[in-house]
Amino acid sequence: MHKEEFHLKFFMCVIQSRQLVRAPQRTAGEASTSSMLIRKPSRKTDDLKSLDTMDDPDIVGDIPIMKTEWIMTHEEHHAAKTLGIGKAIAVLTSGGDAQGMNAAVRAVVRVGIFTGARVFFVHEGYQGLVDGGDHIREATWESVSMMLQLGGTVIGSARCKDFRDREGRLRAAYNLVKRGITNLCVIGGDGSLTGADTFRSEWSDLLSDLQKAGKITAEEVTKSSYLNIVGLVGSIDNDFCGTDMTIGTDSALHRIIEIVDAITTTAQSHQRTFVLEVMGRHCGYLALVTSLSCGADWVFIPECPPDDDWEEHLCRRLSETRTRGSRLNIIIVAEGAIDKNGKPITSEDIKNLVVKRLGYDTRVTVLGHVQRGGTPSAFDRILGSRMGVEAVMALLEGTPDTPACVVSLSGNQAVRLPLMESVHDPALVTVATKDVTKAMEEKKFDEAMKLRGRSFMNNWEVYKLLAHVRPPVSKTVSHTVAVMNVGAPAAGMNAAVRSTVRIGLIQGNRVLVVHDGFEGLAKGQIEEAGWSYVGGWTGQGGSKLGTKRTLPKKSFDQISANITKFNIQGLVIIGGFEAYTGGLELMEGRRQFDELCIPFVVIPATVSNNVPGSDFSIGADTALNTICTTCDRIKQSAAGTKRRVFIIETMGGYCGYLATMAGLAAGADAAYIFEEPFTIRDLQANVEHLVQKMKTTVKRGLVLRNEKCNENYTTDFIFNLYSEEGKGIFDSRKNVLGHMQQGGSPTPFDRNFATKMGAKAMNWMSGKIKESYRNGRIFANSPDTGCVLGMRKRALVFQPVTELKDQTDFEHRIPKEQWWLKLRPILKILAKYEIDLDTSEHAHLEHITRKQSGEAAV
């Protein structure tokens, strides 16, 4: 059927369908997805075991938790949708503000209302809880419509001395009881969450005192007999136990990196040294990750003070950098930096040292509260939304025996942990800020580093390798490794190349770079890379080496010849689905060409995030933030003109990752993807949904469409449909974002991720080459010598490309199972569609114990 004929028949069906009654099991916006929401695939234990013994999906930080999974019936789903009827939830933000808090508040409000509960804002944190009155107001669906893209916290936050006293908590309890609120969601740092748990532990006594004073009745005591508390960690320092990332940290890194990139250009112009001070009085996470992400010459963090002669080392390091041709130096300082005697190391101290000993023009920039401000990143919006959803379910499922919990992030999973164990338990491998602070005060710096967790220590080790270790002076070469980019460009590719090259050089290898992918390998476009060759590459977007989609199979003769010519003994392939497919072809080619029997590793790098064997790909986060920023501007335009709906086309091929995650981050009304087929009635339901939305105070709409979601329902077609059906109600506009999603400077996540992926790949490569050395030459023909390095759950694991074939849909270039599809219902719930709420992914709460076995942290 031709597309024109199809479109004509489609419009006829739409007209006729207005007389039809929708099937009872298919509700608006959900239609063809109800089975997906209820049917839960069983875990394939064999697949998990084959990944790597280091991959432990039930680990949070360094803390093992137990989770039980189950499948819900239709009746249980209905119960979940009515779980909140007769209940009330209050949400507050406390302590220092953090970008992404508003996303969490929005999710708590909307999911709470979705379940039938009443939801209240508590303005000005605990102070508002104590003062009561207008500080505690009931929230509506529309009241949070503009929150998602705003930084800070719209409902306010304040430090509250009153709540620290029992009299203040007594007043807070009175204000909650009088409104029938027995569920409290607290978004803040460890101090805020500790106060919440104290409040809960005293709840019965507080009610008893209020009743004795005649302020509340016996009936009110009975109705409010227990208080459920759930915490969400909002802190830019990322210093909380039991979670991979706290709300606000990623956005703070965005602010810092934006400034570092801007300062780099002026520093190069005048050959200056810049000392940048970032937040982190007791935690050096921001400083450390910033240094990894920008390739800083030196970093000072409180957990690991420099050696006693650090002044000599610092000056020698800066001088060496200038000698190699660099026109600038960047030094990152955490505000709480100290020396081994506990004496503060300030930015001014460092500046004066550099000026006095080296005579360099040196400037200091103190970033201050700019790190807390600005628009939240896509990651923080999604994190806040997911945590908010989980918080509501934890509150409404709570019983008097359920301990207060904190919702945290483990890899790509939301999990619940007991609050007080998360804040206080000294037996944990990763603990709260005050325990690390105590270790630093006692000058137990090795212990302080361990308490931060293996991920923090891994960041530190990678940074030290890249910043402080130099290649061996000996001219003897251990091995020759080539690195190339394959497929479409993705932000972060250059950071991965830089890390791979420098780690290779540190190990004594000869490192070659291949231009233009497999085509360049066949044509001999190969050159040797030294340390300075990749200088300044971390923050540059695109692919400096050049990249093409050409696959190797047709050029095996030329490729084999060049492998021999340049004595290539290992190959690091950085790219997308073509890199993965090219790896499979290399494995097949080993049967005919012995020259191809060398170890190779594929590092996923593509905006589409469609490489089998990895939950995340380098470049996807940058593309997601680009889409998110564009959608924010478009929504702002729509808000000004009123009654306007924008249809946005995203990249991704057949993979709907970008459309779905951008939909969550930007607050879209719908996101059409290939993995979730949609029908005529789904499109009609979405139009009807927007018609109803235009009757509210929110008179705008945002619809995302993955570029290959449907052959016939094109962007033009959907635009025409919305334009026709919305006549007189709303206008429609369309935008095809195109290749702008592949451009731009990489985000902090992509820089950091790429740097660590490159380092891990080269370490693996050196080991495999040694293992494959036989009879005076390299001969690697086993499946484990050709792998994809992927992020699974929260571990980096190597998986043979041949074992991933069964997990791949080659026709559509996507993995057969994709973790992010489970987030689709959240997108629809937050957009106010009446769908089944799947709670099958919620975790049972278990006590935390010390992890006994080893784990490879990302």
ABEGO torsion letter per residue (X at the ends): XBAAAAAAAAAAAAAAAAABBBBAABBBGAGAAAAAAABBBBBBAAAAAAAEAABBAABBEABBBBBBBBBBBAAAAAAAAAAABGBBBBBBBBEBBBBGAAAAAAAAAAAAAAAGBBBBBBBGEAAAAAAEEAABBBBBAAAAAAAAABBEBAAEBBBBAAAABAAAAAAAAAAAAAAGBABBBBBBBAAAAAAAAAAAAAAAAAAAAAAAAGABBAAAAAAAABBBBBBBBBBAAGABBGBABBBGAAAAAAAAAAAAAAAAAAAAAAGBBBBBBBBGAABAAAAAAAAAAAGBABBBBAABBBBAAAAAAAAAAAAAAAAAGBABBBBBBBAABBBAAGBBBBAAAAAAAAAAAAGBBBBBBBAEAAAABEBBBAAAAAAAAAAAAAAAAAAAABBAABBBBBBBBBEABBBBBBAAAAAABAABABBBAAAAAAAAAAGBAAAAAAAAEAAAAAAAAAAAAAAABBBBABABBABBBBBBBBEBBBBGAAAAAAAAAAAAAAAGBBBBBBBGEAAAAAAGBBBBBBAAAABGAAABBEBAAEBBABBAAAAAAAAAAAAAAAGBABBBBBEBAAAAAAAAAAAAAAAABAAABBBBBBBBBBAAGABBGBABBBGAAAAAAAAAAAAAAAAAAAAAAEGBBBBBBBBGEABAAAAAAAAAAAGBABBBBAABBBBAAAAAAAAAAAAAAAABABBBBBBBBBAAABAABBAAAAAAAAAAAABGABBBBBBBAEAAAABEBBBAAAAAAAAAAAAAAAAAAAAAAAAABBGGBBBBABAAABBBBBBBGABBBBBBAAAAAAABBAAAGBBABBAAAAAAAAAAAAAGBBBBBBAAABBBBBBBBBBABBBBBX
